[in-house]
Amino acid sequence: TRAAEAFAERHVPGTLNLATGGSFVTWAGWLLPYDADLYLIARDTGDDAVAELVRQLALIGLDRVAGVFGPDAIPQAVAAGATPGVVPQTTPAALAARLAAGEVDVLDVRHDSEWSAGHIAGATHIPLGHLTARLAELPSGRPLVVHCKGGTRSAIAASLLGRLGRTGVIDMPGGFDAWEAAGLPVSQGTARS
């Protein structure tokens, strides 16, 4: 439940990053299993903070929180032999250069209406909530840069892809908003999801 930036810098491999905040419960409902125990790694492990996380998850039926760990779980896992996970980051300008050189593929995890309003040419479009079911549609063979509108969903998607064994995943914090702000080309058209 730590912030996306902290997760990208260092995390326990195989964990899913659902940062606390406005969309925490929404994405927990989409992406967490209802029939398995859940263990949380949280920035704040105080009684009130933990009770609130457990309450929010229980409201949507995720009532199998079996444990909560603090951020010290990451160095402890490393000390026990785990290689820490890292999510590389890129900027819109760097992505544009790598796209022009044919070095990367792009995954857009925004909703259909967002895609239709404008997208990066050549990107694969799979909304975040459908990503697990549609893994076979992802391009392979090159690094995969993930983006959304502002960076929240792409951070979740990058962690999900890592959890599912996909390597070479790169996140673009700032998302499509940052791409447009940089004055980079935008394609328009109907959703392909």
C-alpha angles and dihedrals in degrees: 000000000000123000116283092243092055091046092050091051095052136344144154106273114251095028123126118228113224104160116209115254141079099335099034095105094041094056093038087058092049099043113025123084116247093204101055138069114262127215119195130206106203135181090221117043097174116133094253094048093048092046090053093050091048091046093051092050093045090054089068096040099265093128101147101091100152099176147356124213132188126234088274086079088080098059089040090056090048090049088053090055105271118137107231116245120237130189110210115222132214138188127232091251092051091047092050090052093048091047091051089051092049092239101128145030123223130224118197111200097182126118121275094257091052091050092049091051091057141322144172110278113254095016121141111236120214117148111233095247090059098043099100093052093047103045091123089066093063118108115244138198097058136059112281119224113203124203141167131174101292109354107272100097094039090055089053091046092050091052091046092051090049090050089052092052101259112146129198095044117155126186125217106210111206089036126201091340089063091045091055093042088055089057094242121156119281126200123204133205145106124313117271097199 
